[in-house]
Amino acid sequence: MRTITLDGTTLTSSEVVEVASNNALVSIAEESMIRVCNSRAVVERILNEHEVVYGINTGFGSLVNTQINSQELETLQLNLIRSHATGLGEYMSIEEVRAMMCVRINSLVKGNSGCHPDVINQLVAFLNKGIHPTVPRIGSLGASGDLAPLSHLALGLIGEGKVNYLGEIRVAKDVLMECELLPLTLRAKDGLSLINGTSQMTGFLCLALERLKNMLTYSDLVACMSIDATESTITPMDERVHNARPHPGQIFVSNRIRNILSGSQILANHKDCNRVQDPYSFRCIPQVHGAVSETLQRLNEVVYTELNSATDNPLIFPDISNPGRHEIISQGNFHGEILALTADAMALSLFEISSISERRIDQMLDPNRLAIKPFLAEDPGLESGLMIVQYSAAAALGELHGHASPRTSFSTPTSAGQEDHVSMGSTACWNLLQAVRRSSEVLACELFVARRGLHFMHHKSSTQVEVLVRCADTIIQDDVSDRTTSSELREIASEMLQSSWLSLIEAETNRIPKLIREISLL
């Protein structure tokens, strides 16, 4: 089993997904634990010298001016976790909880949080032993960190609440005893370090990002299927066209489409046809898909930065040669605005790429436009063919229209006005995850229709498209008569979020870049 080493500076979203989805083990880099210990030493000095510092020996939020005596500091941290564990809604999945735990560890080992090393060791033990606290999804406002969800996570660490272990939801204390672990003792600053960060938001984004890298690659492949299924042209993908308007995403997608369709017999067979121009949903693929690819590139950059950031408050910057108050700073790195805005932008982009996909479906099924046969039915009239596949795509698109509404546009003051502007980042990141699923369903409908269209062609498409068709053939029944297609469409939608088919395509042809900046690496 693979082991991911967390050092606070180099974690990637793909590694988070390895931990979250494939149960990869985690370890901590030795130099990172040195930083953790140096940061903790600052907290101990503050306690020994009886300095009053927020988060260490004061109340929280609007209770910032309430000083806590040294005999009650552990109780302060314990009360913090218990009082903030107020989540609502459904439980996060194990995959989502593991992603959140991995992100939290990496932020803590950056060495600016001041938590005791025992906190990190307990988190690592939970991940590696498969102990997953039950965490209600709703409760974070995307500022002050993901307080409620992370508090439920922390409850499990201290042996309270419930955990999911070996497929069963059990009392946390019993599972710790069975796994020969002691409940975590929360020292000064430990509780706040555990819950005051953007880990739920970032965990959601890691899962969304890795699925999107696959899905947006498939979106170009499926669009190429549709181009050949309608005998459309790739003349609008001409390199000169996009160099005349050199947006990076537009150039990236036009180049990818030319490569995907290289060698298509269908293209070669109709290159001298009389059709002057294709509809926008075909002619403008680089302009639309390319704009979405740029949004994905931005999401990738934001997630990588956030993964390797310290996001709690206060932060500690050890100065061994000159200790003092300047080593600890109250600030706002817990605010998830950049994650929220980026997630909202990506969700809107998914509506657009799904909208143009649904338009291509409609073109392929309409006998008055590009359809070879009405609704690609074998016996139109007696049979409805794929008529309702477009309906389902349109229904999913309707839900995506709701997901396109920005979650960041709502903020509500909390904590008696002390925390008077919040990002709603957790809501935005969760919304993006849902939008990814709906978008994959629209794409699955396009693939299904395009594959049927290719069935009526007398020539072969390109190698990459033909491999994708063979992959789809492992799911789609070899039967063009009227029948239910629901289970096939749903299974294809799941495949659109994974990389297995892409790996098969690349094994027979060439590597397909998933991000704009990967081109320079090829």
N, C-alpha and C positions, 0 to 999 in steps of 0.2 A: 504494500500500500504506500502511495506517495506521501512524503512528508513536506509540508510547506513551512519554510523558516520565516518567521515574522521579525522584522527589524525596525519597523516604524517608518521606513523610507522607500521601500521598493515593491510593496505589495501591488498586485494587479487584480483587476476584476475577474479575470479568468482563474486566478488562484483562489479567490474568494469562492467562486462557483465550484472549484475542485473540492474545497472544504465543505461547502454547503450541500452540494448535490451528490458528490462521489465519496464523501466521508474521508477525505484525505486527512492525515494527522497533521498537527502543528507542533512546532518547536520554536523556541525564542533564541535569537542570536545573542551570543555572549556579550558583545559590546553594548547591545541594547539594555541588558539587565544592569550593566554598569551605570548607564545613564539613569535608569529607574532608581537605583540605589542613591546616586548623587542627588537626584531630585527629592527623594524621601528624606535625605539628611537635612535639607532646608526646612522641611516641615517639622522635623524633630527639634531643630534649633529654635524655630519660632515658638514651639511649645515650651521648651526649656527656658527661654528668655521671656515668656509670658507676654509676647506681642499679641495684639488683637488683629486678626486677619480674617476677612470674609471666607467662609467655606471651611475654615479650620476650627475656629472657636467662636463663631457667631451664628445667629439664626440665618434662615434662607429667604430669598425673595424679598418681600417688603419687611421681613423681620431682621434685616441686615444689621440693624443697630442694637440688637439684643445680644449681649455678651454671655457666653456659656462658660461656667467654671470647669476647671481641668478634670474634676472627678466625674463629670457628666458627658465628656466628649464622645465616648463610645455609644452611650445612650442616644446622643444627638444623631449620630450616623444611623443607628438602628431605627430610630423614629422616622428619619428621613425616608428610608426605604419603605417602611410599612405604610406611612401616610401617603406616599406618592404612588403606591401600587394600586391604582384606581382605574385600570383599563376597562374598556367596554368592547362589545362586538365579538366576532369570532376569534378563535385562537389563530395566531400565526402558524404556518406550516413548519415542520421540522427544518425544512430547507431554509426558510426565511429566518428562523431563530438561529440556525448555525451561521448564516451569513452575518447576522447582526453581532453574534459573539466574536466571530473572526475579525470584523471591522473594529469592534471595541478593543480587543487585545492589541491590535496593531497601533491604534491611537495611543493607548497607554504606554506601550514600550518605546514610543518616541522620546519619552523621558521628560515630559513637561507637566505631568499631571500630579506628581507627588504621592501617588498611592503606594502602599506597602507591596513589596514583591509577592506576598501571599495572595493578593487579589489576582494578579496575573496567573500565578501558578494554579489557583482554583479554576479560573476560566479555561486554562489549557487542559486541566484534568477533565473537566466536564465535556469539552469538545472531543477529546481523544477516547473517552470512555462511553461516549454516546448518551450523555445525560442532558436532556433538553428541557429547561423550565417552560411551563405553559405560560404563554404571553398573549393576552388579549390585544388585538391589533390597534384599536382606537384609543387615543388618549394624548398623543403628542401634538403640539401646536407648531412644531418645527422651529422653536426658539426656546431657550433655556435647555436645549437638547431634547432628546426623546424621553422625557422624564418618566412618564407612566410605563411605557413598554420596557424600558431598561430597569425600572424598579421591580417589575415582575421577574425579569431575568435575575436581578440581584437577590430576590427572595430565595430562589433555588440555591444560590451559592451559600447562603447563611443557614440552609436547612429548613426553610419555611416554605409554605405554599406547596405546589405540586409540580412534578416533572414528568416528562414522557421518557420512559426508559424501556428499551426492548419491546416497543410497540404498546406499552401499557402506561396509563396515567396513574401515577402513584404518589404517595406522600414523600416529599423531598427528603425528610430526615431518615426515612427507612431506606431509601435508595443510597444515600450517602453511607449509611452504616454497612449496607451490603457491599458497596464498592470500596470499603475501608478508607473513606474520606471523612475528615472532620468538618463540621460546619465552619465557614469562614468567619473569623472575628474581625469586625469592622473597626479599625482604628481611626484616628482623626483624619479627615479628608477622604477616606476610602469610599464611603457611600456616595459622596458627591462626584468623585472621579468615575464611579461606575455608571451613574445615570445622567450626567450632564455632558452629553455629546450627541453627534448626528448619526449614530450607528444604525438605527432602524432605517432612516432615510437612505443612507448610503448602501446598506444591505439590499434594500429594494432595488436601488438603481443598478447595483452590480448584476443582479439577476436579470433585470430588464435589458441592460446593455449587452450582455453576452447573447441573449436571445435575439436581440435586434441585429447584431452583427451577422448572424445566420440568416434571419428573415429578410433583411434588405438585400443580401446577396441573392437569395432565392427570387426576390421580386424582379430583379433584372433577368434572371434565367427564365422565369415564367413569362415575363413580357416578351422575351425572344420566342418562346413557344407560341405566343399569341400572334406575333409578327408573321411567323411561318404558317400558322394555322389559317391566316386570312390572306396569305400571299401579299403582305404589305412589304414595303421597301425599307432598306436601311440607308438610303441616300441621305436622309436628314441627320444621320450619325457621322457624316463626313467630317474628318478632322479639321478641315479648313473652316467649317461652320462654327465650331466651338472655340477655335483659336480666335475667331472674330469677336467672341463674347466670352472671355476666358475665366469664367467662374470655375474654381477647382472641382466642385461636385459635378458640374455639367460635363467638363472634360473627362472626368473619371468614369462617369456612367456611359458616355458615348464610346469611349475606348473599350469598356468592358463589354458592351453590346456587340461591337464589331468583332471582338475576340470570340465571344460566345457563338456567334453565327458564322464564324469563319468556316468555309467548306460546305455550307448548306446547299444541297442540291435543289431544294425548293426555291431559294433565292436565285440561283443561277438559271433556273428554268423559266422564270417570269421577269427577268431583268429588262426585257424589251416590251413589256405590256403597256397598254394605253392609259392606265390609271395615272392621273396627274399628281394628286396629293392624297395622303391618308388623313383620317380624322386626327384631331389634336391628341387624343388619348394614345395614339401610336407615334405621331410625328414629334410630339413634345416630351417623349419619355426622358431624354437627358435633362431637360429643363426642370421637370418635376422631380424625378427620382434623384437628380443631382442635388437639388436644394435640400431634399431630405437627408441625403448622404452627408452634406455639410453640417446639418444639425446633429447627426450621429457622431461625426468627428468631434464636435464641440462637447457632446455628452461624454465621450470617451476621455477627453482631456480633463473635464471637470471632475469626473469620478476618480481618475488616477490621483489628481491633486488632493482631493478630499480623503481618499483612502490613507494617504500618508501625511495626514495633518493631525495636530493636537486640537481638539474641539471642546474641551471642558473649561470651566472657570472656577477659581482663578488658575492661571498658568504659572509655572515655576521655571526660572532660568538661572540655574546654579552658577554662582560666582565664588568659587572656592577661595580665591585670593582676597576677595573683598566682600564678605557676607554682609547682608543688610536687607532693609525693606525693599530695595530695588529688585530683589530676586523674585518677587512675587507680584503679579499684575492681574488686576480684575479687568476683564475685557469681554468681547462678545463673539468669540469664535464658535460658540454653540449655535449661532443664528444660521438657519438653513436657507437663506434667501437664494443663494446661487444654485443650490440643488433644486429648489422649488421652481425657479424661473426656467432652468434648463429642462426639468421634467415636463413642465407645461409646454414649452416649445416643441419638445419631442412628441408629446401627445397630439398636438395640433398637426405636426408633420405627418403623423401616422394617419390622421383623417385624410390628408391630401393624397398620400400614396395609395390609400385604400379606395378613395374616390375615383382616381384615374384607373385603378384596376377594375372596379365595378363597371366603369364606362366601356372598357375593352370587352368585358363579358357581354354587355348589352350589344355591342357591335357584332360580336361573333355569333349571337343568337338571332338577330333580326334579319329576316330574309330580304328586307328592303335596303339593307346596308351591306355588311360584309359576310353574312352567314352563307355557308355553302348549301345548307338545307335549313328550313325553318326550325329553329330551336335545336338543330343538329339531331333531329329525330330520324330514325330509320324509315318510319312510315308516318309523316306529318299528318295530323288530323286524327288518325286513329291513336297515335301516340303524342304525348306532350314533350317528349325528349327532355332537354335540360332547362325547360322554361323556368321551373321553380328554383333552380340553383341560383339564378340571378335574383330572385325574390329574397332568398336567404342571405345572399351577399348584401343586398340593399338593406335588409333588416339589421345586419351586423354593422353596416355603415351608419345606420340611424343611431345605434348605441355609441359609435365612435364620435358622432356629432356631439353627444353629451360629454364624452371624455375630452373633447377639444376645448371645452370651457375652462379657462384658467382657474386653478385652485388658489393661486397666489394672490388673487385679487380680493381675498377676504382676510381681514386681520381683526382680532378682538383684544382689547386690553385685559390683562390678567394680573393677579397678585397685587391687588390694591393699587394698580397703576404703575407699579415698579417695572413690570414687564409689559410695556404699553404698545409694542409692535411685534407681531409674530409673522412667520413666513407661511404657515400651513404646509410646510415642506413635506411632512410625512404623508399628508393627504395627497399632495401632488405626485409624489413618487409612487404611492400605491395606485393612484389613478393611471399612471403610465403603465404599470404592470398589467392592469386590466385592458388598457388600450392595445397593448402588444398582442394579447390573446385574441381580441376581436379582429385586429388587422390580419393576423395569421389565418383567420377563418375566411376573410374576403379573398386573400391570396390563394387559399386552397380551392375556393370556388373557381377562380380564374384558371388555375392549373387543370382542374377537372374538365372545364369547358375546352381549353386549348388542346388538351390531349385528345378529346373527342374530335375536334376539328382536324387534327393531324391524322386521325384514323381515316379520313376521307381523301387524304393526299396520296398522289401516285409516286412521289419522290420522298427522299429522306431529308430530314433537317440536319443540322450540324452534329458533330460527335457529342458535344456537351449536352445539347438538348435531347438527343437520342438516349444518352445515359440517364438523364433525369426522367424521361418517359419510362425507361425500364424500371427505375426505382419506383415510380408511381404504379407501375403494373403489378408490383408485389402487394399492393393494397386494393387497387381498382379491379373489379370483376371484369372478365373478358365477355361482356354482354352489353350490347347497345340498346336492348329493348327497355321499355319502361319498368323501373324497379326503384326501391328505396336506395338512396345514396348517402344517407345521413352518416352512418358509421364510417364510411370511406372518407367523406369530407372531414369529419372530426379527426380521424387518424392522420390524414394529410396535414391538417392544421398543426397538429403536434409536431410532425416532422419538420415543418417550416421553421420551428424554433430550435432545432437541433442541427448538428453538423454531420451526421452520418452519411446522408446522401451527397453532401458536398465533398466529403472525403472520397467517395466512390467516383464521383465525376473527376476530381483532381487526379486520382490514381490512373485514370485512362487518358487524361489530357494534360492540362497545365494547372498550376495553382491559380486560384481566383482570389484577388485581393478583397478583403472585407472592409477596409478603411482606406480613405483617400491617401493617407501618408504611407501606406504599405507599398504603394507603387514604387517608391524610391528604393525599397529593399529588394525588389525582384531583379 
